[in-house]
Amino acid sequence: MYHKSLFPDIPDFPEQNVHHLLFNRPEQESWADYTLLVDATSGYRRSFREFLERVRDGGTALGTAVEQGGLSIRPENEEIIGILSENCLDYITLVHSCLMLTVPFTLFSSYSTPYEFKHAVTLSQATRIFVSESLLPLALTSGLPNDRIYLLEGNVKGRLNFDDLICRVRKTGIPRIPIQEAKRDTLAYLIFSSGTSGLPKAVMISHGNLNNSLLQVVVASTEAAKIQEPPKWNGPDGNQVLFNVLPIHHAYGLHITSFRMFFSPVTIILLPKWDADLYLDVIPKYRVTSIYLVPSLVHQIVHHPRFPAADFSTVQVVQCGAAYLPAQLADQFRSRIPGIERVGEGYGMSECTLSISMKPPPGLLNGKGKNIPGSAGILMPGVEARVLREDGSLAAVNEAGELYVRAGCVALGYWNNAQATKETFIGGWLRTGDRIRINQDGVLFFEDRAKDTLKVSGMQVSPVEIENTLLAHPDRLIQDVSVVGVSGGRTSDERVPRAWIVLSPGGRAIGPKETVARLDGWVRETLSKYKWLRGGITVVDAIPKSPTGKVLRRLLLEEYEKEVKVTKSKL
């Protein structure tokens, strides 16, 4: 069946640089200056006006000719700016400096191993990199010339940093570069995703995609305002205070810190990386009103020794995304936060810029927007959907099948990967790779992943990437492998990678025990922590496959679950 969003349509908007929608709106001129950004570790603050001046001076520094003191980074030069950094204030500045120039940027994971980073740099074709001081050694393995690697924040002797460039503009009076024009399909940035299968791919998000995604929020917020009183925030000066610990290189963290929070005065508290104790200290210290998390972090907070006595008294909004949040875990968390009635949730993916659906507040759309526990909510404004059976026919109401969506926020495709683009972006529809059912009220329910990718700690994990890594062990210890997600994550829904391996002659020579130990160590050395084989490694005689050679992952999983059930029954 075909489904259309229950929300009013997104209004027509001009082809424009997303900078205009975010920062050139008339009502912003009447805003009193306010604290926009705070570094939770240092306490350093930056106001909205200071930030905006810094964005435009930063763009001027990037785009001005070298002979005038800039870096000559212009869209016509076909450059792509890589950002490799932990969360910091100038991460957001640099993002918007690139957008104003219409120079694409690409977001590298701050958790990357050298192996992963090399793949990302090669795939994205980044021509320059801005890096945090702690990650400089990794950036230097990129293969780029030394003078094309700059610090984003921090100081290293002989290394130019972003602040140096901005100071140069201000000291020498370099004429400010105007905001550049952008079309709907002008590339804004590349963000990495495993898509429906295979190795990580670079998703192409355009200025048009961003404008559409932001207007989704405007339409949804306008409808919510019809049934809700304007919030009276507990933050200083009556402002909302949003606390972000999610990495900005992830779509969820990127949007809540860099895009969605410029429609009203909001203070953003940034934590460079996750620290549970510091997290619990920061909330009362800065009178945090809004917290954004993923299920694995909710799990860690709820099970932290300090949770029963933690001070959440100022918190009024809790949002959780990037993976399914079990209702019991949500209730545990909410029980300690008297200021909220529910944990906000949604469903989305990088290929759709961010959001596909949202859990509506009670009474939304004259009661048509149903908030059902365990659901993924209703379609965001402007989103159309259809659910297909395996034979390609339309599934009936409440029948599970693979979800396809169509919207102005659907990405342009995958950068330099025509085959993956052809397989995922089909006739104007995005193949999500998720099994979903949609009921008679237009409410989405997540059933399973049709795609091979897993979600661990809110991050996509590609079994194929892990398999290729195991096969690439320098001692060639295996001749075949399959990786499947099994139970054992922090939540009941989360699955962790487990490998089934067939030994090569070299593996048999050293024995199964030593082979498993070496392969486990190799994965830990080569891949980010969330991709480690927390489900274990099993040696088998052969990997089950269909007559056409397709790995029968379901058989491996079913056999594993039987073994786990038998083991538990004996305990």
DOTIKE-73767 format. One record per residue (C-alpha): x, y, z. Coordinates in steps of 0.5 Angstrom, whole numbers, padded with zeros to 4 digits, always signed. Each point is the difference from the previous one (the first is absolute). Example, Ala and Ser with C-alpha at 12.3 -4.5 7.8 and 13.67 -1.06 7.14 Angstrom:
<recs>
+0025-0009+0016
+0002+0007-0002
</recs>
This chain:
<recs>
+0000+0000+0000
+0002+0007-0001
+0001+0005+0006
+0000+0007+0000
+0002+0005+0006
-0006+0002+0004
+0004+0007+0001
-0002+0006-0005
+0005+0000-0006
+0006+0004+0001
+0000+0007-0003
+0003+0001-0007
+0007+0003+0002
+0005+0003-0005
+0007-0003-0002
+0004+0003+0005
+0006-0001+0004
-0002-0003+0006
+0004+0006+0004
-0006+0004-0002
-0005-0004+0003
+0004-0001+0007
+0003+0007+0001
-0003+0005-0005
-0008+0000+0003
-0003+0007+0002
-0002-0002+0007
+0007-0002+0002
+0002+0008+0000
-0004+0001+0006
+0003-0005+0004
+0004+0002+0006
+0007-0003-0001
+0001-0006+0004
+0004-0006+0002
+0000-0005-0006
+0006-0004+0002
+0003-0003+0006
+0006-0005+0001
-0002-0004+0006
+0007-0002+0001
+0004+0007+0000
-0007+0004+0001
+0002+0005-0006
-0006+0003-0003
-0002+0003-0006
-0006+0005-0002
-0004-0001-0006
+0002+0007-0003
+0008-0002+0001
-0002-0007-0003
-0003+0003-0006
+0006+0005-0001
+0005-0006+0001
-0004-0004-0005
+0000+0006-0006
+0008+0001+0002
+0001-0007+0000
-0003-0001-0007
+0004+0006-0002
+0007-0003+0002
-0002-0006-0004
-0002+0003-0006
+0005+0006-0001
+0006-0001-0004
+0006-0002+0003
+0004+0006-0003
-0005+0004+0005
+0000-0004+0006
-0005-0006-0001
+0000-0007-0003
-0003+0001-0007
-0005-0005+0002
-0006+0001-0005
-0005-0004-0003
+0003+0000-0007
+0006-0003+0003
-0004-0006+0001
+0003-0001+0007
-0003-0004+0006
+0002+0002+0007
+0001-0006+0005
-0002+0001+0007
+0003-0005+0005
-0001+0003+0007
-0004-0002+0007
-0006+0005+0001
+0003+0007+0001
-0003+0007-0001
+0004+0001-0006
-0003-0006-0003
-0006+0003-0001
+0003+0007-0003
+0004-0004-0005
-0007-0004-0002
-0003+0007-0002
+0006+0003-0003
+0000-0005-0005
-0007+0000-0001
+0000+0008-0001
+0005-0001-0006
-0003-0006-0003
+0006-0004+0001
-0002-0008+0002
+0003-0002+0007
+0000-0008+0002
+0000-0002+0007
+0005-0005+0002
-0001-0004+0007
+0004+0002+0006
+0000-0008+0002
+0003-0002-0007
+0006-0005+0000
+0005+0002-0005
-0003-0006-0005
-0007+0003+0001
+0003+0007-0001
+0004-0002-0006
-0006-0002-0004
-0004+0006+0002
+0005+0005-0003
+0001-0004-0006
-0008-0001-0001
-0001+0007+0001
+0006+0003-0004
+0001+0005+0006
+0005+0006-0002
+0001+0003+0006
-0001-0002+0008
-0002+0004+0006
+0002-0004+0006
+0000+0000+0008
+0006+0000+0003
-0001-0007+0003
-0001-0003-0007
+0006+0003-0004
+0004-0006+0000
-0006-0004-0003
-0001+0006-0005
+0007+0000-0002
-0001-0007-0003
-0005+0003-0005
+0005+0000-0006
-0001+0008-0001
+0005+0005+0000
+0002+0002+0007
-0002+0007-0002
-0007-0002-0001
-0001-0002+0007
-0002+0005+0005
-0002+0000+0007
-0008+0001+0002
+0002+0002+0007
+0006-0001+0004
+0007+0003-0001
+0006-0004-0003
+0007+0004-0002
+0000+0001-0007
-0007-0003-0002
-0005+0006-0002
-0007-0001+0003
-0007+0003-0001
+0001+0005+0005
+0006+0003-0003
-0004+0000-0007
-0005+0004+0003
+0004+0005+0004
+0004+0001-0007
-0006+0003-0003
-0002+0004+0006
+0007+0003+0000
+0001+0002-0007
-0007+0002-0002
-0001-0005-0005
-0007+0001-0004
-0005-0004+0002
-0002-0006-0005
-0008+0001-0001
-0004-0006+0001
+0000-0005-0006
-0006-0002-0004
-0002-0007+0000
-0005-0004-0004
-0004-0006+0003
+0005-0005-0002
+0006+0004+0002
+0004-0005+0004
+0000+0002+0007
+0004-0005+0004
+0002-0008+0000
-0002-0004+0006
+0002-0007+0000
-0005-0006+0001
+0000-0007-0002
-0007+0000-0004
-0004-0006-0001
+0007-0005+0000
+0007+0000-0001
+0006+0005+0002
-0001+0007+0002
-0003+0005-0005
+0001+0007-0001
-0008+0003+0000
+0000+0007-0004
-0005+0005+0004
-0002+0006-0004
-0002+0007+0002
-0007-0002-0003
+0000-0006+0005
+0002+0004+0006
-0005+0006-0002
-0005-0006+0000
+0002-0003+0006
+0000+0006+0004
-0007+0002-0003
-0003-0007+0003
+0002+0003+0007
-0003+0006-0002
-0007-0003-0002
+0000-0005+0006
+0002+0006+0005
-0006+0004-0003
-0005-0006+0001
+0003-0001+0007
-0001+0007+0002
-0008+0000-0001
-0001-0005+0005
+0006+0002+0005
+0001+0006+0004
+0007+0003-0002
+0005-0003+0005
+0003+0004+0006
+0007-0003+0000
+0004-0001+0007
+0007+0003-0003
+0003+0006+0001
-0004+0006-0002
-0006-0004-0002
+0004-0004-0006
+0000-0007-0002
+0007-0003+0002
+0001-0006-0005
+0006-0005+0003
+0003-0004-0006
+0005-0006+0001
-0002-0003-0007
+0006+0000-0005
-0001+0006-0005
+0003-0005-0005
-0007-0004+0001
-0006+0003-0004
-0004+0000+0007
+0006+0004+0003
+0001+0005-0006
-0007+0002+0000
-0002+0001+0007
+0006+0005+0001
+0001+0003-0007
-0006+0000-0004
-0007-0001+0004
+0002+0005+0006
+0000+0007-0003
-0008+0001-0001
+0000+0003+0007
+0005+0002+0005
+0003-0007+0003
+0007-0001+0004
+0004-0006-0002
+0004-0003+0005
+0006-0005-0003
+0003-0005+0003
+0006-0003-0005
-0001-0007+0002
-0004-0004+0004
+0001+0000+0008
-0005-0003+0004
+0002+0004+0007
+0001+0006-0004
-0006+0000-0003
-0004-0001+0006
+0004+0006+0003
-0002+0005-0006
-0007-0001+0000
-0001+0004+0007
+0006+0004-0001
-0003+0004-0007
-0007-0001+0002
-0001-0005-0006
-0007+0000-0003
+0000-0005-0006
+0004-0006-0001
+0002-0004-0006
+0002-0007+0001
+0000-0007-0004
-0002-0007+0004
+0006-0002+0002
+0002+0006+0004
-0007+0000+0003
+0002-0007+0002
+0006+0002+0003
-0003+0006+0004
-0005-0004+0003
+0005-0005+0002
+0005+0005+0003
+0001+0000+0007
-0002+0007+0001
-0006+0000-0004
-0005-0001+0006
+0003+0006+0003
+0001+0004-0006
-0003+0007-0001
-0004+0001-0006
-0005+0005+0003
+0001+0005-0006
-0001-0005-0006
-0006+0001-0004
+0001-0004-0006
+0003-0006-0002
+0001-0003-0007
+0003-0006-0002
+0002-0003-0007
+0004-0004-0004
-0002-0006+0002
-0007-0003+0003
-0001+0002+0008
-0003-0006+0003
-0006+0003+0004
+0002-0003+0007
+0007+0003-0001
-0004+0007-0002
-0004-0001+0007
+0006-0001+0004
+0003+0006-0002
-0006+0004+0000
-0002-0002+0007
+0006+0004+0003
-0002+0007-0004
-0006+0003+0002
+0000+0005-0005
-0002-0004-0006
-0006-0004-0002
+0003-0004-0005
+0007-0002-0004
+0000+0003-0007
+0002-0005-0005
+0000+0000-0008
+0003-0004-0006
+0004+0002-0005
+0007-0002-0004
+0005+0004-0003
-0002-0001-0007
-0006+0004+0002
+0004+0006+0003
-0003-0002+0007
-0007-0002+0001
-0005-0004-0003
-0005+0000+0006
-0002+0003+0007
-0004-0002+0006
-0005+0006+0000
-0002+0003+0007
-0007-0002+0002
-0006+0003-0004
+0004+0002-0006
-0003+0002-0007
-0007+0000+0004
+0001-0007+0003
+0002-0003-0007
+0008-0001+0002
+0000-0006+0005
+0005-0001+0005
+0001-0008+0001
+0005-0003+0005
+0005-0004-0004
-0002+0003-0007
+0005+0005-0004
-0005+0005+0000
-0003+0003-0007
+0003+0003-0006
+0003+0006+0000
-0003+0006-0004
+0001-0001-0007
+0002-0007+0000
-0003-0005-0004
+0001-0008+0001
-0002-0007-0002
+0001-0007+0003
+0002-0005-0005
+0000-0008+0000
+0006-0004-0002
-0004+0000-0007
+0000+0007-0001
-0008+0001+0001
-0003+0005+0005
-0001-0003+0007
-0007+0001+0003
-0001+0004+0006
+0004-0003+0006
+0003-0005-0004
+0008+0001+0001
+0005+0001-0006
+0005+0004-0002
-0001+0007+0001
+0002+0005-0006
-0001+0007+0001
+0000+0006-0005
+0001+0008+0002
+0004+0006-0001
+0005-0002+0006
+0002-0006-0004
+0007+0000-0002
+0003+0001-0007
+0003-0007+0001
+0007-0003+0002
+0006+0004-0002
+0004-0004-0006
-0004-0006+0001
-0005-0001-0006
-0001-0007+0002
-0002+0001+0007
-0004+0006-0002
-0004-0004-0005
-0002-0005+0005
-0002+0005+0005
-0003+0006-0003
-0005-0003-0005
-0005+0004-0004
+0000+0005+0005
-0001-0004+0006
+0005-0002+0005
+0001-0007+0002
+0001+0000+0007
+0001-0007+0001
-0004+0000+0007
-0006-0005+0000
-0006+0005+0003
-0008-0001+0000
-0004+0006+0000
-0007+0000+0003
-0007+0003-0002
+0002+0006+0004
+0007+0001-0004
+0004-0002+0006
+0006-0004-0001
+0003-0006+0004
+0007-0002-0001
+0000-0008-0001
+0007-0002-0002
+0006+0002-0005
-0001-0002-0007
+0007+0002-0001
+0007-0003+0003
+0002+0006+0004
-0001+0000+0007
-0001+0006+0005
+0005+0000+0006
+0000+0006+0005
-0004+0003-0005
+0006+0000-0006
-0001-0004-0006
+0004-0007+0000
+0001-0003-0007
+0001-0008+0001
+0004+0000-0007
+0005+0005+0003
+0002-0004+0005
+0000-0007-0004
+0005+0004-0005
+0004+0002+0006
+0000-0007+0003
+0002-0003-0007
+0005+0006-0001
+0004-0003+0006
+0008+0000-0002
+0000-0008+0002
-0006-0002-0005
-0002-0004+0006
-0007-0001-0003
-0003-0002-0007
-0008+0002+0002
-0003+0004+0005
-0007+0003+0001
-0002+0005+0005
-0007+0001+0003
-0003+0004+0006
-0002-0004+0006
-0003+0002+0007
+0004+0003+0005
+0000+0007-0001
-0002+0005+0005
-0007+0000-0001
-0005-0006-0002
+0000+0003-0007
+0007+0001-0001
+0004-0005-0004
+0008-0001+0000
+0004-0003-0005
+0002-0008+0000
+0005-0003-0005
+0000-0007-0003
+0006-0002-0003
+0003-0006-0004
+0007-0001+0001
+0005+0000-0005
+0006-0004+0000
+0004+0005+0004
-0005+0001+0005
-0001-0008+0001
+0008+0000+0001
+0000+0004+0006
-0007-0002+0002
-0007+0003+0001
+0002+0003+0007
+0006+0004-0002
-0004+0002-0007
-0006+0002+0004
+0005+0004+0005
+0004+0003-0006
-0006+0002-0004
-0004+0003+0006
+0006+0004+0001
+0001+0002-0007
-0007+0003+0000
+0001+0004+0006
+0006+0003-0003
-0003+0002-0007
-0007+0002+0002
-0004+0004+0004
-0002-0002+0007
-0007-0001-0002
+0001-0004-0006
+0004-0005+0005
-0002-0008+0000
-0004+0001+0007
-0004-0006-0002
+0006-0005-0001
+0003-0004-0005
-0002-0007-0002
+0004-0005-0004
-0004-0004-0005
+0001-0005-0006
-0004+0004-0005
-0004+0006-0001
-0007-0001-0002
-0002+0002-0006
-0006+0000-0005
+0001-0003-0007
+0002+0007-0003
+0005+0001+0005
-0003+0005+0005
+0002-0001+0007
-0006-0003+0004
+0001+0005+0006
-0007-0002+0003
+0002-0007+0001
+0007+0002+0004
-0005+0004+0004
-0005-0005+0002
+0005-0005+0001
+0004+0005+0005
-0007+0002+0003
-0001-0008+0002
+0006-0001+0003
-0001+0006+0004
-0006-0002+0002
+0002-0007+0002
+0006+0003+0004
-0005+0004+0004
-0004-0006+0002
+0005-0003+0003
+0002+0005+0004
</recs>
